[in-house]
């Protein structure tokens, strides 16, 4: 293996595919909060409850039949404040949720 081969391997980005009824979400970041001219630090600001779905699992198998998820890639969802697990994919922090943790899905009429 030469130096060029090593450089090519390091450039590959990690990929992540949720399993079962799991959903990978990019959490929407809120703008910096200023109250009466005082900047509130990030750790004092509540975590946003909205996110964009990046990837979804194939669904769960029940009674020998696969049940697909109601949520699809690109949906904007609402979820509970303490739900999910944070995972890093290609250096980006994403949230891994179970479908039952999703409270709703935003859509346009």
C-alpha positions as CSV (number, residue, x, y, z in Angstrom):
1,X,0.0,0.0,0.0
2,X,1.4,3.4,-0.9
3,X,0.8,6.8,0.5
4,X,-1.8,7.6,-2.1
5,X,-3.9,4.6,-1.2
6,X,-4.0,5.6,2.4
7,X,-5.1,9.2,1.5
8,X,-8.0,7.8,-0.6
9,X,-9.2,5.5,2.3
10,X,-9.2,8.4,4.8
11,X,-11.4,10.5,2.5
12,X,-14.3,8.0,2.5
13,X,-17.2,9.2,4.6
14,X,-19.0,7.0,7.1
15,X,-22.5,5.9,6.2
16,X,-25.2,5.0,8.6
17,X,-28.4,3.0,8.1
18,X,-30.9,2.8,10.9
19,X,-32.2,-0.7,11.7
20,X,-35.9,-1.6,12.4
21,X,-38.0,1.2,13.6
22,X,-35.1,3.6,14.2
23,X,-34.9,7.1,12.6
24,X,-31.8,9.3,12.1
25,X,-32.6,13.0,12.6
26,X,-30.6,16.2,12.0
27,X,-31.7,18.4,14.9
28,X,-32.7,22.0,13.9
29,X,-30.5,24.5,15.6
30,X,-32.2,27.5,17.1
31,X,-30.6,31.0,16.7
32,X,-28.6,32.4,19.6
33,X,-30.9,33.6,22.4
34,X,-30.6,37.1,23.7
35,X,-32.6,38.3,26.7
36,X,-32.5,42.0,27.6
37,X,-29.1,42.3,25.8
38,X,-27.6,39.3,27.7
39,X,-26.4,36.4,25.5
40,X,-27.6,33.1,27.0
41,X,-24.9,30.3,26.7
42,X,-25.7,27.2,24.7
43,X,-25.8,24.9,27.7
44,X,-28.6,27.0,29.3
45,X,-30.8,26.9,26.1
46,X,-33.3,24.1,25.9
47,X,-32.7,21.6,23.1
48,X,-34.8,22.1,20.0
49,X,-37.7,19.7,19.6
50,X,-37.7,19.7,15.8
51,X,-35.6,17.9,13.3
52,X,-35.3,16.8,9.7
53,X,-35.3,13.0,9.0
54,X,-32.1,12.0,7.3
55,X,-32.6,8.2,7.2
56,X,-35.2,5.6,8.3
57,X,-35.0,1.9,9.0
58,X,-37.0,-0.8,7.2
59,X,-39.6,-1.1,9.9
60,X,-40.4,-3.9,12.4
61,X,-41.4,-7.5,11.7
62,X,-44.7,-8.4,13.5
63,X,-46.3,-11.8,12.9
64,X,-43.9,-12.6,10.1
65,X,-44.9,-9.4,8.2
66,X,-42.7,-6.3,7.9
67,X,-44.5,-3.1,8.9
68,X,-42.9,0.0,7.3
69,X,-42.5,3.3,9.1
70,X,-45.0,6.2,8.7
71,X,-42.1,8.6,8.5
72,X,-39.9,9.2,5.4
73,X,-36.6,10.9,4.6
74,X,-37.1,14.7,4.4
75,X,-40.0,14.9,6.9
76,X,-39.8,17.5,9.7
77,X,-40.7,15.9,13.0
78,X,-41.4,16.9,16.6
79,X,-39.9,14.7,19.4
80,X,-39.7,14.7,23.1
81,X,-37.1,16.7,25.0
82,X,-35.1,13.7,26.4
83,X,-35.7,11.2,23.5
84,X,-33.1,9.5,21.4
85,X,-29.3,8.9,21.4
86,X,-26.7,11.2,19.8
87,X,-24.5,9.5,17.2
88,X,-21.7,11.0,15.1
89,X,-21.8,10.2,11.4
90,X,-19.0,11.7,9.2
91,X,-18.2,14.2,12.0
92,X,-21.8,15.4,12.2
93,X,-23.8,14.9,15.4
94,X,-27.2,13.4,14.6
95,X,-30.0,12.0,16.8
96,X,-31.2,8.4,16.6
97,X,-34.8,8.0,17.6
98,X,-37.3,5.1,17.8
99,X,-40.5,5.7,15.8
100,X,-42.6,5.7,19.0
101,X,-40.6,8.7,20.3
102,X,-41.8,10.9,17.5
103,X,-44.8,13.0,18.5
104,X,-45.8,14.4,15.1
105,X,-44.8,15.2,11.6
106,X,-45.1,18.7,10.0
107,X,-46.6,19.0,6.5
108,X,-48.1,21.7,4.2
109,X,-51.7,21.7,3.0
